[in-house]
Amino acid sequence: MGILGILHNLWKAAVLIVVTTAAYFFAFEVAFGLQLEHPDIVPKAEQWREPASPIALFVGGLVGGFIVFGALIILFRPGKSMGSLVLKVLVGTVLSGILGVVGWALRSSVGAGIWHVFHIFHLTPSWELSPREWYGDEYDYGETSRMYSIYVVWQTGVAAVAAVMLRPMSAPLKSEALHSNPHSAVPGSSAKGRPPAFYKS
């Protein structure tokens, strides 16, 4: 968002980092707690093969997304109607839920790739020789790769969605400033709109 010219204030950037990190862990706790309290949301045929429920992942993503996008609206206070703000928060929240499911599903590509990078720099536990392990009832990518994947996919995806949603909010401000002082954008023009002195005969 800083590259797109949306985020200029350092303290807001710091707050946003804290909020997104806290939202991720809170979303994880919600998803874990939901599945722990309602194990029936995972089909019996998949309880040993795939312990994570897409429903729990989606709900966790929803909760985390609501926290992030709610904080963004508070931090930036865009000059939009309440209906428009609510719609943006709802859309961002739903997309965050979808990203939770997608992030878990990309364990074999994103998660494994991140694991291998960390392993090259000896940042993985010494007993982990492969991202694959005995997981559930089969030899599959373990929880480490899954968490790497869901963290990167969810955080990156939420940041991208937030940038797309917030970008139009700053555009009218630039347009309004240009119309209020149209001559400021014309090279060589003076404050009163007259041509510079070297044009005089």
QUIPESUL-V237159 format. One record per residue. PHI is phi in whole degrees, -180 to 180 (NA if undefined). NEAR is the number of other C-alpha atoms within 12 Angstrom. Layout:
BEGIN
PHI/NEAR + PHI/NEAR
END
This chain:
BEGIN
NA/25 + -66/18 + -65/11 + -80/19 + 79/17 + -92/28 + -106/26 + -111/16 + -88/15 + -68/12 + -69/12 + -68/22 + -63/20 + -65/15 + -63/21 + -65/31 + -63/21 + -64/17 + -65/27 + -66/35 + -66/25 + -64/22 + -63/33 + -63/37 + -69/25 + -66/24 + -63/37 + -63/33 + -64/22 + -65/25 + -63/33 + -65/25 + -66/19 + -63/25 + -72/26 + -68/17 + -80/14 + -131/17 + -65/21 + -71/18 + -74/23 + -99/23 + -55/18 + -59/13 + -68/13 + -114/18 + -63/19 + -95/19 + -80/20 + -139/26 + -64/31 + -80/37 + -94/31 + -58/28 + -65/28 + -64/33 + -63/40 + -66/34 + -65/33 + -60/40 + -63/46 + -60/37 + -64/36 + -62/41 + -65/44 + -62/34 + -64/31 + -65/39 + -72/40 + -64/29 + -66/28 + -62/35 + -64/30 + -69/19 + -70/22 + -93/26 + 44/18 + -67/23 + -81/18 + -123/19 + -69/13 + -61/13 + -62/11 + -67/17 + -66/25 + -62/19 + -63/19 + -63/31 + -64/32 + -65/25 + -63/24 + -63/38 + -65/35 + -64/27 + -64/35 + -65/43 + -62/37 + -64/31 + -63/38 + -61/44 + -70/34 + -65/30 + -60/35 + -67/41 + -73/30 + -90/26 + -62/31 + -78/28 + -112/24 + -67/28 + -62/32 + -66/31 + -62/24 + -65/29 + -59/33 + -65/24 + -63/18 + -63/22 + -67/20 + -61/15 + -93/12 + 58/14 + -104/15 + -106/20 + -57/15 + -62/12 + -84/11 + -88/21 + -100/17 + -156/27 + -70/34 + -93/25 + -154/20 + -76/17 + -122/21 + 72/19 + -120/16 + -156/16 + -84/16 + -144/23 + -69/33 + -78/31 + -66/29 + -62/30 + -63/36 + -65/38 + -70/34 + -58/32 + -64/34 + -67/41 + -66/38 + -68/32 + -64/34 + -69/46 + -65/35 + -67/22 + -64/29 + -64/43 + -63/33 + -66/24 + -63/29 + -63/38 + -64/25 + -65/21 + -73/29 + -87/34 + -58/24 + -63/20 + -70/27 + -89/25 + -64/19 + -63/16 + -67/17 + -67/18 + -64/15 + -65/12 + -66/15 + -68/15 + -72/13 + -72/12 + -140/17 + -64/18 + -79/18 + -69/17 + -92/17 + -97/16 + -61/13 + 84/16 + -93/18 + -91/18 + -64/15 + -92/13 + 87/16 + -89/16 + -68/16 + -63/15 + -65/11 + -72/10 + -85/10 + -72/7 + -83/6
END
